[in-house]
Amino acid sequence: LGGRKTKTTMDADCLLAARNLSAALRERGIGVGVMTGDLSAELAEQIAIKMNRAGPGIFFFNAGDVLNSPDAVEKLSEATDVIVLGQNGVTKLENVEKEITLLKAFGKKIVGVITVE
């Protein structure tokens, strides 16, 4: 975007992400995805709700932080597609890179990365 900074709302970001992912996942016949990352459970749940409302035919749920939670790793078995969540000023780039490497090792397809304020 040529260095131009835009301010959008979480609703607008989720709507755009959900519509793009919905189209991509439908093409492959997949309707369930999982979100991972180090966001608070409450914020991740808000994003999941907004994406599920905006993307007809898909269902996303929050698995949690796969780098630090065995429960999150277990939940990965429920989906093939993953969205990685991060928070500006909180999430470290090296953790996102580690998470993506781990997800790929589990055979998961990363279909997006969402960062929130």
Helices and strands as residue ranges (DSSP letters): H 10-28, E 32-37, H 41-54, E 59-64, H 70-75, G 76-78, E 81-87, H 93-105, E 109-116
